[in-house]
């Protein structure tokens, strides 16, 4: 997406005009214009020249956004200009209002030498000066009329110009000594309105600019986090350079208290690092050799030497800033309502003003009275509130999320998350940590837990198997040291074997160990119990004696069950999708408290499951791996765990920097709050115009002064901005105000029934494989092949036939063809396929 800075827009009608003009350019696929940030995002192959020409032809200015600090769309350049204009206007308005209000209404003194004619002439001069000071309204307003797209400035310019024009006509009559000049002077001069209208609108614009500036505070805060300097190490010497000068591969050091300048990996040293700026997590994270570090995080205690891996626009901080600013530049679907209304709003108001004027004239009122009502209609109408209703809320919501490590990639993502009815979760790395840990240690034969763990650690120390790593990690955490081993060998699909001193130690599955030792009924029952709980029991033996059982499992994250409970409190249904076997999935699902489980599914089948669930409501899918990307793309809202793969993060519409499911619940909660805020803003914008236009027209017997209309218009946009800022006060992790989603005609029983019908059959089909084998000659061959196949961890049972030359396998996990081929050929038979 190409980004441009657009200047000259004053309201939603301008925004719609620019979008319409650019969308007609050849090669433009989509365009999104933000009134809030005066920016435009364009997708497609159109050249910069063609896009800029379309904007200029529409009556505005544009230029491509670059790295020039002056191009910073978040820099508040408007407020100082508006303050200067307002101050200049007030100086002349004070004199004008003293004459019109102070002298004529309150009887305040003026020099007796000044006649009515002189006072009228002074009013005209003062009003003209104020109008010149605020000439931007007039140049923009009338220029937009010539381009066929009247905007808010048109309404202000028309209201002020008509007031001035009528007053000038009356002034001419006064100087011509018209017989009714005295009455005309008292009742029909509106010079103060002609001056006050643009001045009051300037007040509103200034308040709007200040409040709009506050809505981008979160993003400004992120930008300010960017480190300024780095200390590089070259040829043993330290050199201080600007952070942007660091290149990939450079070695840099970070002392305690310093910001880490770029993303990198620690090559020496240890410390704790405050990552709250990026993740929102207040607890410092320990870093040591091999740990990744991110730009803008703060080194707290130790001295770190790191190698740069990502610099400039590729750092995590730069990505966060880009995601938040892109979200502000995109439109939420709900904004289309305001866009459609804004397109015809200003022309409609001008027509209404003409009808009001004509109506009062027909009713017998004076020209002055009729014009006053028409001017009031023009200046009280506010398309700005409509145009700001959605983007200010999106900006504040995106910023609130970013401060807590929740990144919304677009306004649509921020809106759609709040409409979620079903949350689909990946298991590994999302609900669970993705790494097996030791869960149970059961010694046998009078040895202690530590003795069993030490011997298991010594045996598994050279193994690369994930379960072995769990044992190594457990022993390391307890300070247990390994015994020296010799003759280590791995038996694929079975276990490991080694010598410790004169003893032979073995470890592996129950089927493998049963060839060397006899297990008791208690141990067998315990092993089955562990398997039902989704844990993997590993048996260890020494010289034919069973030492005990150590169980390992992919453990559930500490906050996963609580997050699922939060989803339920919000009225959401939770379904777990996993490629793992059903037994393990059921155990994890039971612990997490999910409503439904779909196990044994391939990546494309996860996407099919998401599509199936979409019949029951909006689906949010949460995952972290490459195999989750199809489902993340298909879901109404894809939420990627931040510690996951880049592919998953690219496929998602929301990224969680903390890798916590609680953040997913917070993202949905924040989305709901933002959506509610947008509804409030739109209601106010529509309600304001529906009520105020009839009031200004005089339909309720109230003769509104045009100045009051201008003041009301000024406050309407300010009100919308201030309401959006209330999102910053929202506690996104608090469950106190969670409300259940109303999902009519949808029950979990229906969904589970369809899950069973659609995926139960597929699962049963996938749970059986037929393998062709050459070389089996008799029943003994059948028994041998059956035994070695059933020792593989993913095969529940095998039915062999030497007559058919095949083995029918019932699977308990994902089929591993290489492992099957290996055990068959190692035992003297030929694997056909």
N, C-alpha and C positions, 0 to 999 in steps of 0.2 A: 504493500500500500504506500503510495506517495502522499506526503503531507505538505500542506500549504498554509500560509498565514493569510487570512482574508480580512481586509479593513473596510470600514464604511457601513457595516451592518448595524442596525439599531433595534431590530425587533424580529419576531418570528416570521413576518412577511418577507423581510430581507433574506433570511435564512432559506426560506422556501424558494425564493426567486433565484438565488445562487445555485441551489441544488437542481432546480429545473433547467437552468441554462447549461450547467456543466454536464448533466445527464444526457443532453442531446449531442454532445461532442462524440465524434466517431472514435471508437476504441475504448470508451469509458463503460466499464461493466457495472460499477456501483459508485455512488458518491454519498458522503455523509458530512454535513456542515454543522459545526458546533457554535452556537451563538455565545455560549458561556466562555469558551477559550478563543473565539475568533479564529478557529482553525478549520481545515477541510482535509478529509482523507479521500483519496481517489484510487479505485482499483481498476486496472486495465492497462492497455498499451498506448493510450493517448499521450502525446508529447506535452511537456510543460508549457510550451508556447501556445498550443491549442487550448489547454485548460485555462491558462491565464487570460487569453483573449476572450473566452466565453464569459469569464467573471467581469472583465472590464466592459464588455458590450452590455452586460446586465446593469452596469452603473456602479460597480465596486472595484476594489483593487486587490491584487493577490500577488504573492511571490512564494517560491519554494522555500520550505523551512530548511535551514542549514545549521551549522554549529556555531554561528555567530551569536554571541551573547545578546545582541540586540534583537535577535529573532525569538528570544524566549517568550513563549505565549503566556507564561505565568507571571511575567513581569508586569506590575501594575503601572501602566503609563497613563491611564485614563484619569485616575483619581486626582493627581496633581493638576492636570489641565482643567478638570471640572471645578476644583476648588478655586482656581484662579478666576475662572469665568464667573463663578457664583459670587466671589468677593467683589469683583468689579460691578456685577449687576446690583448687588445689595446697596452699594454706595449711592447709585442713582435712584434705586427703588425707594430708599428711605425718604429722599426729597419728594419724589412723586407721591408716595403714600401720605406724607405730611400734608400736601396740598389737597389731595382728593378725600382722604379720610379724616385727617387731623383737623384741617381748616373747615371743610364743609359739614362734617358730621359732628365733630367735637368742639368746634368753635375756637380752635387754637389760632393764635394771632399770626397775621402776615402783614407786610408793609401795605399801608393804605393806598400807595401809588399804583399798586398792581390791580388792574381792572379784571373783569371776567375774561375779556379777550386775551389779556396778557397771561393770565393763569392757564387758560386753555392752550395757548401757544407753548408755554413752558412744559405743560404735560406732554404735548406731542413730541417736543424735542427730547425730553427725558425718556419717553417710551421708545422712540426711534433709536436712542443710544443703547438701551438695554437689548433691543432686538438685533442691533448690529453686533453687540458683544456675543449674543447667542445665535449668530448667523448660521451656524452649522445645521440647525434644525431646518432652516429655510432652504439652504442650498441642497441638502440631502433630500428634503421632502419634495421640493418641486422637480429636482432632477429625476427622482424615482417615478414621478407622474409621467415625465416625458419618455421614460423607458417602459411605460405601461405596467408598472408594478408599485403602486402607492404603498407606503409603509407608515409606521407610527409617526415618523417625523412629518409626514404629509398632514396627518391630523393636527399636530401641534402648529405647523406652519399655516394651515388653513384657518384654524381657530384664532391665532394671533393676528394674522393678516386681515381677516374679516373684521375683527374688533377694531384694528387700527384704521382700516379703510372706511368703515362706517363713522368712526369718530372724526376722521379727517373731513368727511362729507359734512358732518355737523359743524365742525370748526369753520369750514368755508361759509356755511349759512350764518354763523355767528358774526364773522367778519363782514358779511354782506348785510348786516343789520336786519336779518330776517325777523319778522314780527314775533315769531315764537322762540326767538333765540334763548331767552332766559330759561324757559321750560326745557328746551333742548339741552342747554348747558347742564342743568341740574340732573336730568334723567337719562340722557342718551349719549353721554361721552364715556367711552370704554377704553381710554388710553391706559389706565391702570391695569385692566385685564390683558390688553395687548402686551404689556411688559411683564406682568406677573405670570402669565401662562408659561412662556419659555423659561423664566427664572425658577418657577416651582418644579417644572419638569427637570431642570438641571439639578435641583436638590434631590429629586428622586433618582436621577441617573447617578449622582455621586453616592447616595446611600446604596444603590444597586451595585455599583462598582466595588465599594468597600466590602459588602456582604459576599459578592461573587469572589472577591479575593480571598475571603476566609474559607470558602468552599474548597479552594485548592491548597489549603495550608498543609494537608498531609503530603501532597505531592511535592510541594516546596521543601518540606522537611526532609523527604527522601533525597532530593537533589542536593541539599546542604550537607548530607552525610558523606558525599563523595570526598575521598581523601585528597589532600593537596600535594603531599610530597611522599617520596619513598627513599629508602637508603639501600643502594645497590652495592654488591660486593663484586669487584672486578680485580683480578690478579692480586687478591689479598688485601686490597685497599677499599675503604668505604667511601662511597660518593653519594651525596644527596641530590636527587633529581625530582622533577615534577612527576606526579603519579601517571600522567598521560604519556610520559616518555618511556615507561617500563614496557619491555617487549617479552613475548612468550619465551620461556627458557632462562630469563634473567634470574640471578640469585639475589634475594633481598633479605634484610634482617628487620625484625620488629622488636623493639624494646618494650618493657612494661609500660603501659599507659598510652602507647601509640596505636594509631589506627592501621589496620592491615591495608596496604595500598591497592592491591589487585587480588584476584582469585589465585590460589596456589596450593602447593602441597608442602607439608613440613618435611625437611630433609635432616634437621637436627634440632634438638631442644625439646622442652616440654613446658606447657603453660595451660592456663584456663583462659578462655576467650569469651567475651560478652557478645553474643549474637542477637541480642534483643532488637537491634535496629532492623534486622532482616526478618527474624522469625517471630518477634513478640515474646519469646521465651526469656524470662528474667534470670533463670539459673544459668551461670556460666558453663561452657562446655569444655571438657578437658581435651587438650590437643598434644599429640606426641608424633614421633617419626611416622610418616605415611598418612597422617590425618590431612583432610582437606580444610583449607581456610578460605574465607570470603572477604572481598573488599568491603570496607566501611565497618567491619567488626573490630572490637577493641581488645588488644592483648592486655591481660591484667597482671599476671604475676611473673612469668618466666621470660627467657630470651629465646626467640624463635628464628631459625634460618629456614627460608622457604624458596621454592622454585616457582616462578610465575607460570600458570597454565592458561589463564584467561585474562585478557586485558581489554581496556577501552569499552566498546559497546557489547562485548561478550561476557562481562562479569555479571554475577548474580544481581548486584545492585542495579546495573544498567538495564538488565532484563526486567526487573521489577518496575523501574521508572517507565520503561517503554510500555509494559503491559497496562499500567495504571493510566498513562496518558492516552494510549490507544482506546482504552475503555471509555474515557471521557469524550473521545472524538467520534465514537460510534453511537448509533441511536438504538434505544430500546423500542420494541414493537409498539408499546403503548404510546410513544411519542408521535406516532403517525396520526393519531386522533387530532392532536394539537396542530400538526402540520396541515391537515386537510382544512381545518377551521381557519388557520392563519392565512391560507391562500386567498380566501374570499372575504376575510374579516374587514380589512380597511375599506375596500370598495363598498361593502355593505353598510359600514358606518357612515360613509359620505352620502350614500343614497338615503339612509335614515335621517341624517341631518337636514337634507333638502326637503324630505317629506314633512319633517317636524316644522321647519320654517314655513313651508307652504300651508300646512294645516292650520297653524296659528293665524296666519294672514287671512285665510278663508274664514276662520272663526271670529274675525273682526279685531284682532289685536294689532298693535302698532308694529311698524317695521323693526323698531329697536327691540321690542319685547320678543318678537319672533326670531330675530337674529341672535339674541342672547341665549334663547333655548337651543338653537342650532349649534352655536359655538360651544355651549356646555356639553352637548352630545359628542361633538368632535373631540374635545379635550379630555373628557372623562373616560372614553373608551381606551382599553389597554390591551393590545396584542402582545406586549412584552411579557406579561405574566404567563400567557399561554406558552410562549416560546421558551421560557425559563423553567417551567413547571417540572419537566422531566430531566433536562441536563444537570441542573444544580443538584438534584437529589442523587443522580447517578454519580456525579463527581464526589460528593460527600460520602456516599455509600462505598464507592471504590476506595477512597482514601482511608475510611474507617477499617475496611478489610485489610488494606496493605499494612496498616500499623500493627495488625495482629497476625501477619504472615498469611493472609488469605488474598489471593490475587485473582480478580475478575478480569478476563481478557476483553470483555465487551459489555456494553449496556444490556444487550440481549441476554447474556449469561446471568447478569445481576437480576434481571427480571424473571427469567425462566426458573431459576433455582427456587424462588419463593412459591412457585406453583407445583412443586414436586409432590407426588402422591406415593410413589414407590422408590425406595432406595435399594439399588442393587450393589452388592459389595463383592469384590474379589476377596479371596481368603488370604493367600500367602503375601505377606508384606503390607497388607491393608488391615485385616483383622488381627493377623498374627505378625510376629516380628520378622518372619522369613528365614530365621536361623534356628535349628534345633538346639534345645538346651536339655540338660539332664533334669529329669523330674522325680525319679525314684531310684534309690540304691538299696537293694535287698541282699545282704550277705547270707551265706549258707555254710554250715559246717563249723560254726564257732569262730569265724574271723570277724573283724570289725568292718564297718563301712569304709573307714580310711584305708584299711589293708586291701579291701576289694578294689577301691578306686585307684590306689597306687599301682596294683598289678594290671588293672585294665588300662591305666594311663601309660604304663611301660609298654604294654602290648600294642596299643593303638597309636603310639607316638609317631610312628613313621607312616601311618595311613593317611590318605587324602580324602577319605569318605566323610561326608558332612556329620554323620553320627559320631565318628571318631573325634572330629573337631570339638563336638559338644563335650565329650569326656575330657579332652585335653584342656578345654577352657575351664571346666569345673575344677579339675585338679589344680590348675594354675591359680584359681581364685582362693583355694584353701592352702596354698603354699606347699603342696605335695611335690616331691621330687621323684623323677622316673628312675627305675632300676635299669641297669645296662642289659640290653638284649642282643642276641645273635640269631642268625638264621631266619630273619623275618621274611615272611612271604604272604602275599594276598591271594586268596582263592575267590575269584570273581563270582558274585552272586551267593557266596557262602559265608566267608569270614576271613580271619587272619590267624597266623600261627607264628610263634617265635620261641626261643629258648631264653630262660632267665636262670643262669647258673646251669645246673644239671636237669632242671625241670622243663617240661614242654607245656607251654601255655597256649590255649586256644580261645578265640572269642568269635561270636557270630550269632546267627539265627538259631532258634530252637531246633529246627530240623537238622542243621549242621552239627550242633553240639550233641544231639541224641545219638550220633554215630560213635561217640567216644565216652559218653557218660550216661548213666541212668538218672533221669530226673524224677523227683518225688511228685506225688499228686498235688501237693500244696503249691509247688513251684509251677507246675503246669497250669493249675487253676489261676494262679497269680498272673502268669504270662497272658492267658486268655483275657483276663480282666483288663490288663494294660492295653491289649489290642482293641478291645471294645471302646476304651477311652480315647482311642486315636493315637496311642503312644506305641513306640517301637521298642520291644524288649530285646536286649542283647545279653546273651548267656556267656559266662566265662568259666573255663575249666583249667585245672592244673593236674597233669599226669592222671587223667581219668576221674578226677574228683571235681564236682561242681563247686565253684567258688561263690556263685551268686548271680544275680540279675541286675543290670543297670538299664533303666528305661529312659528314652529321650523322645522329645516331641517338639514340634514347632509351636512355641508357646504363644498364647494370646497376649496382645499388648495390654498394658495395665489399664488403659482407659477405653478399650473397645466395648466392653459390656456396658459401661456407663453411657457411651455415645449412642449405642443401640437403644438404650433406655430413653435417652433424650429424643431420638427419632420417634419412638412410640408415643412420648408425651406430646409431640407435635402432631400426632395422628397419622404418622407415616408407616407404611408397611415395609419390612426389611427382608430382602432375599439375598442369600449368599450364593455366588457362582464360583465354582472351582473345578480345575482339571484333576484334582486329587480324587482318591477313591471315596466311596460313599461312607465307609466306616469312619474314616478320619474326619470327613466333612460333617457327619452327624455329631461327633464328639465336640468339634470346635463350635459348630452351630448351636449346640445345646448350651455350651459355656457362655457364648456371646449373647444368646437370647434372641436369635433371629426368628422370623416367622416362616420362612421357607428356604429350602436348600435345593440347588441344582448341582449335582456332582458329576465328575467324569466328563466334562464338556471341553471341546477344543475351542481355540480362540474365535473361530467363525461362528461356533455354536453359542458362545456367550453373546455375540451380536444378535443372533436369532432369538435368544431368550429375551434380550432387551426389547426387540421389536414386538415379540409376543406380549410382554407386560405392558407395552404402550397402549394396548387396547383397554386397559383398566385405569389409565391415568398417566400423567407426566412422570418420566423415569429419570432419576439421577443415578449414574453409574460411577462408582469410586474404585479406582485401580492404580497400579504402579508399574506394571511390567509391559514389555513389548507385546506380549500376548493379549493385553487388555486394550490395545489401541483400536481394534475394530468395534468393540463395545462402547468405548469412550466416544467414538465418532457417531455411532448410531443413537446414543442416548440423547434425550432432550437437554440434559445437562451432564457434561463429562467432567468429573472431578479427579485430578491427578494428584497422587501423593507426591510431595515435593522431592523426597529422597529417591523417587523412582527413576525410570529411564527417560532420556530426552524425548524419545518417540512418544511415550505415554503423555508427557507434559505438552508436546506439540499437538496431540490429538484432543486434549481436554480444553474445556472452556473456562475452568476454574483450577487454579494450582494452589495446593496447600504446602507452604514452606516447612511446616512443622512435622509433616507425616503423621498427624494425629487425627483420628476419626472424630474427636471432639470438635476439631476445627471445621469438619464437614457439616456438623450440626450447627455450628456457629454461622457458617456461610449461608445456610438455608434460613436461619433466624434473621440474619442481617438483610438478606434479600427480601424477606417478608416485610421487615420494617421499612426498607427503602420503597418497596412497592406501595405500601400503605401511605407513605409520605408523598409519593407521586400522585396517588389518588386524591389526597388532601389538597395538594397544590392545584391539580386540574379542577377540582370542585371549586376551590376559591376563585380561580381564574374565570371559570364559566359563570359562577354565581355572582361574582363582582359585576361582570358586564351585563348579565341578565337583569340585575336589580338596578344598577346605577344608570344605565342608558334610559330606561323609562323615567327615572327620577329626574335626570337632566332634561328630558324632553318636556317636563312639567305635567306629566300625567297624574301626579298625586297632589296637585294644587300647591306645589312648592316651587317658588321661583328661585332656582339655583343660580347663584352667581358663577360665571365661568371660572373665576379664580378658585372657587371651592372644587369645581370639577378637575382643575389642573392639579390641585393638592391631592385629591383622591387618587388620581392616576399615578402620581409620583409614589404614593405609599403602596400601591398594589404590587408592583414588582419587588419592592423592598420586603414586603410581607412574605412573598413566595421564597425568597432567598433565606430569610431568617428562619422560616419553617424548616427548610432543608437542613440548616445547621443544627437542628435539634437531633439529627441522626448521630452527631458526635457524642451526645449524652447517653446514647443507647448502650447498655451492657450486653455485648453479643454472647457472652458465655453464661448469662443468667437464664435459668429456666422458669423464673417466677411468672413470666407473662406469656408462656407458650400456650397456644391454643390449638386444639385438634382440627385438622383439615376436614371439611365436610365433603366426603366422597360418596355421592349417591349411587346406589345400585352396585356397590363393589364390596365383596367380602374376601377375606384371605382364603376361605374354603374354595371359592370359585377358582382363584388363581392357582392354588395348590393342586386342584383337580386337573387344570390344564397343564401345569408343569409335569404332573405324573403321566398324562396322556401323551404329551409331546416329547418329553425327554426320558421317561421311564423305558420306553421301547428302544430308543436309540442307545440308552445305557446298557440294556440287556444284550443288544446286538454287539456292542463294543466289548462286552465282558467275556466274549467267547472268540477264540482264534483257533483255526486248524492249521497245523504245521506238517508239511510233507517231509518224511525222513526216509532215507535209503540205508539199508544194512541191517535192519532188525530181522532176525531169523527165527526167534522162538519166544516163548513166554518169559524166559529169563531176560532176553533183550528188552521186552516190553517193560518188565519190572525195573530194570536198570535205568532206562530212559525216563520212565515215570518218576523215579526217585530223584534223579538229578534235576529234572524240570521243576518238580514241586519244591525243591530247595531254593529256587529263585524267589525273591521277596514279592514280586508282582504276580506270581502264579498261585492261585488258591488250590487248584487240583488239575491233574492231567490224566486223560483216558487215552491209552496207547493201543495200537493194533498193528502187529507185524504183517497181517494179511493185507490190510489197506495201505500199509506204509505211511501211517500218519499218527499224530497226537492231537487230540482235541483239548485245548487249554481253557480253563475257566480262570479269568483274570481278577485280581484284587487291586490292581493299580495299572499305571500306564505301561503298555507293552513295549519291551525293549528287545528288538529283533537281534541286535548284535550280541547281547548276553545269551539269548536262546541258541543262536548259531554256535557260540563259543563252547557252551557246556555239551552240546550234542557232538561236536567234532572232537572235543577233548576226550570223549568216551568212545571214540572209534566209529562213529556213525556219520552219515553225510546229510547235511542240511540242504534240502531242495528249495524250500520256500513256503 
